[in-house]
Amino acid sequence: MDKQLEIECLANLSEGDHRSYELLFLAYHPKVFHFLCGFIKNEEEAYDMAQEIFYKVWVNRVSMAEVRSFKAYLFSMARHMIYNHYEHNLVKEKYTLDQLAQSETYEPEQNLFAKDLSFLIDLVVSQMPEQRQRVFTMSRKEGFSSDEIALRLKIHKRTVENHISNALSDLRRALQYVSFLLF
């Protein structure tokens, strides 16, 4: 979409013009979707996130006349959505681990299952790339925050979060495979 048409569409959108919204949506939705998909690695979630971004564009249409680069505006929204996605996943994972740590009474069968599960996790972690192993161990076993890990390993916080996310993905896949075999 050329710059002049984009500026016209944004001005018309700010007045509630559906056709201008459709033009912007058709021009930019696929790009935003592919951008999100590259980070999220889940097409369904990326599609939902792209839809949410364009929903917010419609809800905030009155302010769109002030936007000078719609592409930059959209990708800024997408970037924030990705950050929120990773933060949300980290919070969920921490909550799950906290809940597991709080259950103090184990039956002998549960104890055996916990040991087997711990062995499986250690096995999967040992197969990960060295940096991912190091980050995951520092995060989950040693209790360091993403900021602390980034500082100690001299890498970016987002790199740490990506390593943790990928490690958790590896573990989920392994656990799904094992649960498939057990049931």
NULUM-129627 format. One record per residue (C-alpha): chain; y, x negated, z negated. Coordinates in steps of 0.1 Angstrom, whole numbers, plus 5000, padded with zeros to 4 digits. Layout:
// NULUM-129627
KETI  chain    c2    c1    c3
KETI      A     Y     X     Z
...
This chain:
// NULUM-129627
KETI  chain    c2    c1    c3
KETI      A  5000  5000  5000
KETI      A  5033  4985  5010
KETI      A  5060  4980  4983
KETI      A  5085  5006  4996
KETI      A  5058  5034  4998
KETI      A  5047  5024  4963
KETI      A  5082  5027  4949
KETI      A  5087  5061  4966
KETI      A  5053  5073  4952
KETI      A  5062  5062  4917
KETI      A  5096  5080  4919
KETI      A  5080  5112  4932
KETI      A  5052  5109  4906
KETI      A  5078  5108  4879
KETI      A  5089  5142  4891
KETI      A  5053  5155  4890
KETI      A  5043  5151  4926
KETI      A  5005  5155  4929
KETI      A  5003  5140  4964
KETI      A  5020  5108  4953
KETI      A  4996  5105  4924
KETI      A  4967  5110  4948
KETI      A  4980  5082  4971
KETI      A  4984  5058  4942
KETI      A  4950  5068  4929
KETI      A  4933  5062  4962
KETI      A  4950  5029  4968
KETI      A  4944  5014  4933
KETI      A  4915  5031  4916
KETI      A  4888  5010  4935
KETI      A  4906  4978  4926
KETI      A  4910  4987  4890
KETI      A  4873  4998  4888
KETI      A  4860  4965  4903
KETI      A  4883  4945  4880
KETI      A  4869  4963  4850
KETI      A  4834  4961  4862
KETI      A  4837  4923  4865
KETI      A  4844  4921  4828
KETI      A  4824  4950  4814
KETI      A  4793  4945  4835
KETI      A  4786  4982  4832
KETI      A  4796  5004  4862
KETI      A  4796  5037  4843
KETI      A  4818  5024  4814
KETI      A  4841  5006  4840
KETI      A  4844  5039  4859
KETI      A  4852  5058  4827
KETI      A  4878  5032  4818
KETI      A  4894  5033  4852
KETI      A  4896  5071  4850
KETI      A  4912  5069  4816
KETI      A  4938  5045  4830
KETI      A  4948  5069  4857
KETI      A  4947  5098  4832
KETI      A  4973  5079  4812
KETI      A  4993  5073  4843
KETI      A  4995  5110  4849
KETI      A  5003  5118  4813
KETI      A  5031  5092  4813
KETI      A  5042  5101  4849
KETI      A  5078  5107  4838
KETI      A  5083  5069  4830
KETI      A  5067  5058  4863
KETI      A  5100  5056  4882
KETI      A  5109  5026  4860
KETI      A  5078  5007  4870
KETI      A  5086  4980  4896
KETI      A  5050  4967  4902
KETI      A  5024  4994  4898
KETI      A  4996  4969  4904
KETI      A  5008  4947  4876
KETI      A  5012  4978  4854
KETI      A  4977  4990  4861
KETI      A  4961  4956  4856
KETI      A  4980  4951  4823
KETI      A  4965  4985  4811
KETI      A  4931  4974  4823
KETI      A  4933  4941  4805
KETI      A  4943  4958  4772
KETI      A  4914  4983  4777
KETI      A  4890  4954  4781
KETI      A  4903  4937  4749
KETI      A  4899  4971  4731
KETI      A  4863  4974  4745
KETI      A  4853  4940  4732
KETI      A  4870  4946  4698
KETI      A  4852  4980  4695
KETI      A  4818  4964  4703
KETI      A  4824  4937  4677
KETI      A  4833  4962  4650
KETI      A  4803  4983  4658
KETI      A  4780  4952  4657
KETI      A  4795  4941  4624
KETI      A  4791  4975  4609
KETI      A  4755  4977  4620
KETI      A  4748  4942  4605
KETI      A  4765  4952  4573
KETI      A  4744  4984  4571
KETI      A  4713  4964  4575
KETI      A  4723  4939  4549
KETI      A  4730  4967  4524
KETI      A  4696  4982  4525
KETI      A  4680  4963  4496
KETI      A  4646  4981  4492
KETI      A  4620  4972  4516
KETI      A  4584  4984  4518
KETI      A  4559  4957  4526
KETI      A  4555  4970  4561
KETI      A  4593  4969  4566
KETI      A  4594  4934  4552
KETI      A  4568  4923  4578
KETI      A  4587  4941  4605
KETI      A  4620  4924  4594
KETI      A  4603  4890  4595
KETI      A  4589  4896  4630
KETI      A  4623  4909  4641
KETI      A  4640  4878  4627
KETI      A  4615  4856  4645
KETI      A  4621  4874  4678
KETI      A  4659  4871  4674
KETI      A  4655  4834  4667
KETI      A  4633  4830  4697
KETI      A  4657  4848  4720
KETI      A  4686  4828  4706
KETI      A  4668  4795  4712
KETI      A  4665  4805  4749
KETI      A  4703  4810  4753
KETI      A  4726  4783  4767
KETI      A  4736  4758  4741
KETI      A  4772  4769  4737
KETI      A  4762  4806  4734
KETI      A  4736  4796  4707
KETI      A  4763  4777  4688
KETI      A  4788  4805  4690
KETI      A  4763  4832  4681
KETI      A  4749  4812  4651
KETI      A  4784  4805  4638
KETI      A  4793  4841  4641
KETI      A  4762  4859  4629
KETI      A  4745  4835  4606
KETI      A  4773  4814  4592
KETI      A  4798  4843  4591
KETI      A  4828  4826  4609
KETI      A  4853  4849  4626
KETI      A  4861  4846  4663
KETI      A  4894  4828  4655
KETI      A  4876  4803  4633
KETI      A  4849  4796  4659
KETI      A  4875  4792  4686
KETI      A  4894  4767  4665
KETI      A  4864  4747  4655
KETI      A  4849  4745  4690
KETI      A  4883  4741  4707
KETI      A  4878  4771  4730
KETI      A  4897  4803  4736
KETI      A  4890  4833  4713
KETI      A  4881  4855  4744
KETI      A  4855  4829  4754
KETI      A  4840  4832  4719
KETI      A  4839  4870  4722
KETI      A  4824  4867  4757
KETI      A  4796  4844  4743
KETI      A  4789  4868  4714
KETI      A  4789  4898  4738
KETI      A  4765  4881  4762
KETI      A  4743  4870  4733
KETI      A  4741  4905  4720
KETI      A  4733  4917  4755
KETI      A  4704  4892  4757
KETI      A  4691  4904  4723
KETI      A  4694  4941  4733
KETI      A  4674  4934  4765
KETI      A  4647  4916  4745
KETI      A  4645  4943  4719
KETI      A  4643  4970  4745
KETI      A  4615  4952  4762
KETI      A  4596  4948  4728
KETI      A  4602  4984  4718
KETI      A  4589  4995  4752
KETI      A  4557  4975  4746
KETI      A  4553  4988  4710
KETI      A  4557  5025  4718
